[in-house]
Amino acid sequence: MAATLLLQAAPTSARDFLSRAVTPSSPPSPLASRLIRLAPRADPQVLRLAARALSCADPGAERLAVIDFSLPSTEQRLWVFDLARDRLLFRELVSHGQGSGDAMASEFSNIPDSHQSSIGLFRTLNSYEGSNGYSLRLEGLEPGVNDLAFQRAIVIHGADYVSKSFIERTGRLGRSYGCPAVRDEIAVPLIDSLKDSQYLFTYYPDPEWLAESAFLRCPRDGQHLAMQR
């Protein structure tokens, strides 16, 4: 896959591609049905993809975060699910990288110093105190798509440019160096809910990734891909 992921088609064409990719005529999986019930304002097709990826990686995971980067940064496009207790923990604003776009993200990469966000499935690692305060390390699980996330220091952290007041002033959120930054006020509880081997699924309708991601094409007898890494 090319290092920089660009969606060349118009948004409506991308949505058509997504519809075909998730085969909407088939019933959603039990996990997808749970996610759709808990987050009725999220795109159900995105949640179906997130459920497919998590079921392939680690069906026993307790927590899952989903980011829909096809939405503008002015919308709450981050959801955190507590699967063990069957509840939605957070629905939040989240930033994208400076190199990914303005209010709308459209370019994603795995390249160090690109300041672009990455898509795909991540596993969470440990929390720590760093230059951006309390932060959460991420391990990208998809080769060529996000597997340099740790090297690139792509982490979840709080930022003062993620706020409704920033949107009112500028018409968008501030942008990171590629990290999914959240509001300072909720950074600690959100990070604590996801740290230590939970999962983050970040979505954008890139046709190549949708067609080639091992987690989205997981064979029925090929479960637990992430756990085997």
Secondary structure, DSSP 4 states (H G I P E B T S, - for coil): --SEEE--S-HHHHHHHHHHHT-TTSPPPHHHHHHHHH-TTS-HHHHHHHHHHHHHH-TT-SEEEEEETTS-TTS--EEEEETTTTEEEEEE----BGGGBSSSB-EEE--TT------EEEEEEEEEEETTEEEEEEEE-STTTTTTTTTTT-EEEEETTSSHHHHHHHSS---BSS--EEEHHHHHHHHHHHTTT-EEEEE---HHHHHH-TTTS--TT---TGGG-
